[in-house]
Amino acid sequence: MTSATIVSFPAGSLVETAHVVGVHAVGDGAVVVLDRTPFHPVDHTWPDQPGDRGALRIDDVEVVVTEAVMAAVSDEGVVAVGADIPVKRGAEGWTWLVGHRVDAAPSVLTPGAAAEATVDAERRAGLSRGHTACHLASLALDLALADLWRKDPGSDALGTPDFESRANQTSFIHPDRSVDEYRLGKSLRKAGFDTEGLAASLAEREERINAQLAAWVASAATSRIDVEGETIVDRRRWVCDLPEGTATILCGGTHVASLAEFASIRVTLELAEQLLVMRTDVVPA
């Protein structure tokens, strides 16, 4: 019986020696499953961070991995990949895997074959900076909007009124960049948020966020991923020791080891009808 894929990306790994577990035809290509991998896969339920790219080397044959994805096999033997997985990650009755998309599967890709899996390090580093900056920007956004709440919406990882979890509807991570969209509709106003006050002071709020981000970058705080286990479905948390306290956020992505890896993080805010868009841009150190 197939076991859940062991993953080493939470510790920052980029290279792993593994064995092929299975090769599954998908569309015009195939998905290769290994017993262990350094590749971070895109989540099929909340696809904020793209999957890693890289290569698999078997003997003298190198196969390009175009994207790492979630995969799962049911207790009845049904294999599902990416958006075709019919259940949430971790659901019982399924074994959870990391799939490596390839355009073609050469004959050396057979179950049991030894493979060296190598992640595109430059792209991983950019995505890790983008994801850490996204979390920091959301915490700074919550701080900058805290006085606009008339009711208690619950608290974020720093104990601030949690605009992020109340209003966020999409989040997309790019190398050294992220884009978040927040819905400012009737339900948010009923929850006690002053949307008119936000619109009237948007530029000031943006300045507050960028000042906070500059202070955090200057602190060179440590950042890490804490794990509850070594498989792809074990819970992972991003932890950052900020001057205001330790922030801990459930997160399946990859992150920097220190805020010293940033020269700067800056956001821009834009209002469009009932939508707040926050764009976060990183300059690497």
BABAFI-673137 format. One record per residue (C-alpha): residue in one letter; x, y, z. Coordinates in steps of 0.02 Angstrom, whole numbers, plus 50000, padded with zeros to 5 digits. Layout:
N
AXYZ...
//
This chain:
285
M500005000050000T500645017449955S501175028450101A500965047250113T502395056850033I503765062550153V504235080750120S505835090150165F505425107550097P504875114150269A506705113150323G507245122150164S507835106750069L508105108349882V508835091249840E508265073949895T508725056149851A507115046249828H506285031449744V504895031449616V503255025249688G502165027049534V501955035649365H500195040849314A499685047049141V498805063949155G498285073549000D499715074748877G501025070749009A501215061249171V501345063649358V502775055249449V502575050749633L504115048349742D504225041249918R505015057649978T505305074549897P505975092249925F504635099149806H503265110249876P501615106449786V500225118749747D498745115449861H497165110149768T495995118649893W496915135149926P498135137349780D499015152949844Q500825147249816P501275138949650G502095122049651D503985120649636R504845117149472G506465107649445A507075090849383L507175072249420R508765062849375I508715044049353D510395036449301D510975048449164V509225054049114E508575070949173V506705074249169V506045091949189V504705094249322T503535107949263E502535109049425A502335099949589V500505096249632M499475087549764A498935069949722A497935056949817V497445038749802S495845032149880D495735016249981E494895008849827G496415013149719V495725028449629V497125040849589A496665059349581V497815073949541G497685092549579A495975100449550D495245083249514I495455077849696P493645076949758V494005079449944K494935091650056R496745088350100G496915075750240A495185067950217E495055050150281G495015036050154W496385044050049T498275043050049W499065059950013L500505062049892V501575074749802G501495073049613H502855079349495R502145084449326V503225079749177D502885081848992A503465064148955A503945049149061P505475039948995S505625021249024V506855023649168L505415030849271T504815014349342P504245010149520G505745007049631A506965016949525A508145028449622A507955046749579E508785062949629A507475076649646T508125094449628V507085110349650D507375126449552A508245135749693E508075153449624R506205151849597R505955143649769A506885158049852G505795170849764L504195161749812S504785159949992R505125178650002G503445182149922H502515171050046T503375177750201A503085195550141C501245191350111H501025185950293L501965201050359A500925212650251S499305204850315L499865207350496A500365225350458L498685228050371D497755221950525L498755234050634A498425248550516L496535245350513A496295240950697D495435257450744L494095254950609W493215240950705R491695244750812K491505226450865D492755212850906P493065202250750G494295190550835S496175192250843D497595188450724A499295180750766L499845196850854G498215199550948T497595213050827P495795213850762D495825201150621F495325210050460E496345197450359S495325182050404R493665191250402A493845199150230N495155189950127Q494425180949977T495975177349869S497845177049895F499145173549761I501005171749790H502275175849654P504175176749660D504515192349766R502705197849756S500945193949817V499195200249781D497765199249907E495945203949881Y494755208350022R492865209350007L492135225050088G490315219950078K488775220750187S489315206350299L490935215350346R489975231250388K488765221050495A490275213750584G490715231550637F492015237250509D492005255350451T492225253750263E491885272350234G493255276750358L494465265650262A494035273950096A494305291250172S496025287050242L496735274350119A498375283550085E498705285650271R498375267150302E499595262450164E500935273350244R500655264950412I500835247650336N502445252050245A503195260050401Q502805244250500L503535233050365A505125243550361A505315241550550W505075222750539V506345221050398A507575231250501S507325219450649A508035204750547A506855193450645T507005174650627S505695165250525R505385146650516I504145132650481D503625121650627V502965104450579E501905091250667G502565077150558E503535073350401T502155069550275I501325081450155V499705081950256D500465084950428R500085102450491R501385115950466R501475133250542W502455148750494V503275156350648C504115173450653D504905181150808L504375199250780P504795213350904E502945214050952G502905195450991T502985178550905A501755176950761T501155159350720I500045156050568L499455139450497C500285138450326G500785124950203G501985135650101T503835139550103H504675154250192V506305163450221A507405159450372S507635177750422L506915194750379A508715199650343E508385191650173F507365207250127A508035224250076S506255230550081I504415225450079R503135238150020V501275237449986T500065247449881L498205248149922E496825250649794L494955251749817A493805245949677E491945246049719Q491785233849866L493535226649847L495175231249930V496705225149834M498385224449922R499935221849815T501525217449907D503225219349824V504905213249887V506675219249854P507855205149905A509365209250013
//
